[in-house]
Amino acid sequence: MKKAFILIVTLFTLLWLTGCAMAPKPAAAPVPAPETEIRIDEAFVEGGTFRMGDAWEGENPDGKIVHSVTLSGFYLGTHEVTQALYRRVMGNNPSAAQGDDLPVESVTWYEAVEFCNRVSDALGLQKVYTVSGTEVRADFTRNGYRLPTESEWEYAARSRGRDDRQWSGTNKESGIEEYAWYYWDDPAPHPAGMKKPNELGLYDMTGNVEEWCWDWYGPYTKAGKTDPKGPASGKYRVARGGAWNWDADYSRTARRDGFTPDKRYEVLGFRVARNGR
């Protein structure tokens, strides 16, 4: 009897263990995917010749000399670089007004250059910039991301250099609010791409935050130019486009500004460009 009892207990134990082994295990909690995707929405801007400079009335130091500029085609980001994208690439967010969908601001010109190099490297493209301290050299034959030149920026903002585009998307001050966040709206940066784009599909080329360009700031000359890169040296780097706290005149597509490249400004961000086909 004792042996029979032990045999029965053993059989029950084996059946119980087998049942446990066959029972389905609870599903493991999903692991969130890391934020590694880098996506740049961009528009191709077909090259051409336009009259660069300020042919309109309005205050604009160093911008009144209208001159002919011929540009090769290029790609330009459809939106200003957002804080979410900047943090994904750079690992930090220097912006004064925080929000993933807001354009990044309070970013130095050097940080914008570094962002371009890191994106190029991550996407398997050739880095345009070689940086040594405060010296930055650009190889415009490379296919990676970069800041737009001042002439590329104005050409794109004016929908391939149209003479009837004092603001990006319109020639009427009464129509600015359809395209731009500027002084008369809520005085703060807004999520990128909320207003109407211009004819090339580019958002916030007027207003929201001003945008760093490649060029050193310097006076125009009357001579015609092809794919100009600006002066060889200077004190300030060019910024374009007006911002959320600037008025209509200051936000015009021909308006020019220069800022110290190693300083941060709450109204200043950037968008990226790269060579076209």
Stockholm file with secondary structure:
# STOCKHOLM 1.0

chainA/1-277         MKKAFILIVTLFTLLWLTGCAMAPKPAAAPVPAPETEIRIDEAFVEGGTFRMGDAWEGENPDGKIVHSVTLSGFYLGTHEVTQALYRRVMGNNPSAAQGDDLPVESVTWYEAVEFCNRVSDALGLQKVYTVSGTEVRADFTRNGYRLPTESEWEYAARSRGRDDRQWSGTNKESGIEEYAWYYWDDPAPHPAGMKKPNELGLYDMTGNVEEWCWDWYGPYTKAGKTDPKGPASGKYRVARGGAWNWDADYSRTARRDGFTPDKRYEVLGFRVARNGR
#=GR chainA/1-277 SS CHHHHHHHHHHHHHHHHHHHHHSCCCCCCCCCCCSCCCCCCEEEECCEEEEESCCSSSCCTTCCCCEEEEECCEEEESSCCBHHHHHHHHSCCCCSSCCTTSBCCSCCHHHHHHHHHHHHHHTTCCCCEEEETTEEEECTTSCSCBCCCHHHHHHHHTTTTCTTCSBTTBSCGGGGGGTCCCTTSCSSCCCTTCSCCCTTSCCCSSSSSEEEEEEECCCCCSSCEESCCCCSCCSSEEEESCCTTSCTGGGSTTCCEEECTTSCCTTEECCCEEECC
#=GC SS_cons         CHHHHHHHHHHHHHHHHHHHHHSCCCCCCCCCCCSCCCCCCEEEECCEEEEESCCSSSCCTTCCCCEEEEECCEEEESSCCBHHHHHHHHSCCCCSSCCTTSBCCSCCHHHHHHHHHHHHHHTTCCCCEEEETTEEEECTTSCSCBCCCHHHHHHHHTTTTCTTCSBTTBSCGGGGGGTCCCTTSCSSCCCTTCSCCCTTSCCCSSSSSEEEEEEECCCCCSSCEESCCCCSCCSSEEEESCCTTSCTGGGSTTCCEEECTTSCCTTEECCCEEECC
//
